[in-house]
Amino acid sequence: MKTYKAYLQQDGIGCDYTIGCSQTVIDIKANSMEEARLKLELEIQENYSHYDMRLKNAELYDVVQVISLNMNHIYTQYDKAKNKEIQLLKEEKEREEYERLKAKYNPDGKS
């Protein structure tokens, strides 16, 4: 038995959230694309027939390869880069403040 993916999109404009408010992806276990299609139709009839749950689109995918991303690694790398950027901006402001104070308290350049 193989796992197929179905992308479901509800009718209407959704809600105020930014990511996939009226969208979902479900798994369907089947031996063929045709069997998966029939199971998806049954799923729609059983769980998406109520007026508030009706779908405007359903797509069935035969997934050949799935790669799971290491989210911890991705966010760790992002946080490191962001923290480095923040540190560089802080140092730049400190250098500007240093030069301003140096010019203010030592206008002739003598120590």
C-alpha positions as CSV (number, residue, x, y, z in Angstrom):
1,M,0.0,0.0,0.0
2,K,1.2,3.5,-0.9
3,T,0.6,6.9,0.6
4,Y,-1.0,9.5,-1.7
5,K,-1.4,13.1,-0.8
6,A,-4.6,15.1,-1.3
7,Y,-4.6,18.9,-1.3
8,L,-8.0,20.3,-0.3
9,Q,-9.1,23.9,-0.5
10,Q,-12.4,25.1,0.9
11,D,-14.9,27.3,-0.9
12,G,-14.9,30.9,0.1
13,I,-12.2,33.3,1.1
14,G,-11.1,31.6,4.3
15,C,-10.1,33.6,7.4
16,D,-7.7,36.3,8.5
17,Y,-4.7,34.1,9.0
18,T,-1.7,34.2,6.6
19,I,-1.0,30.5,6.0
20,G,-3.5,28.1,4.4
21,C,-6.5,29.0,6.5
22,S,-9.0,27.1,4.2
23,Q,-6.5,24.6,2.9
24,T,-5.2,21.2,4.1
25,V,-3.3,18.2,3.0
26,I,-4.3,14.7,3.9
27,D,-2.8,11.3,3.4
28,I,-4.6,8.5,1.6
29,K,-3.4,5.0,1.8
30,A,-4.2,3.0,-1.4
31,N,-2.8,0.5,-3.9
32,S,-3.3,2.7,-6.9
33,M,-4.2,6.2,-8.0
34,E,-7.7,5.1,-8.9
35,E,-8.2,3.6,-5.5
36,A,-6.9,6.7,-3.9
37,R,-9.3,8.8,-6.0
38,L,-12.2,6.7,-4.9
39,K,-11.1,7.0,-1.2
40,L,-10.7,10.7,-1.6
41,E,-14.2,11.0,-3.0
42,L,-15.6,9.1,0.0
43,E,-13.6,11.3,2.4
44,I,-15.1,14.4,0.7
45,Q,-18.6,13.0,1.0
46,E,-18.2,12.0,4.6
47,N,-16.3,15.0,5.9
48,Y,-16.7,17.9,3.6
49,S,-20.3,17.9,2.6
50,H,-21.7,20.2,5.2
51,Y,-22.3,23.7,3.7
52,D,-19.5,25.3,5.8
53,M,-17.0,22.6,4.9
54,R,-17.6,22.4,1.1
55,L,-14.5,22.3,-1.1
56,K,-13.8,24.4,-4.2
57,N,-10.8,22.3,-5.2
58,A,-9.2,18.9,-4.4
59,E,-6.0,17.6,-6.0
60,L,-4.6,14.1,-5.6
61,Y,-0.8,13.6,-5.8
62,D,1.2,10.5,-6.3
63,V,4.3,11.4,-4.3
64,V,7.5,9.8,-5.6
65,Q,9.8,11.2,-2.9
66,V,9.4,12.9,0.4
67,I,12.2,14.8,2.2
68,S,11.7,15.9,5.7
69,L,13.6,19.1,6.6
70,N,15.4,19.5,9.8
71,M,13.5,22.5,11.1
72,N,15.7,22.9,14.2
73,H,18.7,23.3,12.0
74,I,17.0,25.8,9.7
75,Y,15.8,28.0,12.5
76,T,19.2,27.8,14.3
77,Q,21.0,29.0,11.2
78,Y,18.4,31.8,10.7
79,D,18.8,32.9,14.4
80,K,22.6,32.9,14.1
81,A,22.5,35.0,11.0
82,K,19.9,37.4,12.5
83,N,21.8,37.7,15.8
84,K,25.0,38.5,13.8
85,E,23.2,41.1,11.8
86,I,21.8,42.7,15.0
87,Q,25.3,42.6,16.6
88,L,26.9,44.3,13.6
89,L,24.2,47.1,13.7
90,K,24.8,47.6,17.4
91,E,28.6,47.8,16.9
92,E,28.1,50.3,14.0
93,K,25.9,52.5,16.2
94,E,28.5,52.3,19.0
95,R,31.3,53.3,16.6
96,E,29.2,56.3,15.4
97,E,28.6,57.3,19.0
98,Y,32.3,56.9,19.9
99,E,33.3,59.1,16.9
100,R,30.6,61.7,17.9
101,L,31.9,61.8,21.5
102,K,35.5,61.9,20.5
103,A,34.8,64.9,18.2
104,K,32.8,66.6,20.9
105,Y,35.3,66.2,23.8
106,N,38.5,66.3,21.7
107,P,37.8,68.7,18.9
108,D,41.4,69.5,18.1
109,G,42.5,65.8,17.9
110,K,44.8,66.0,20.9
111,S,44.7,63.5,23.7
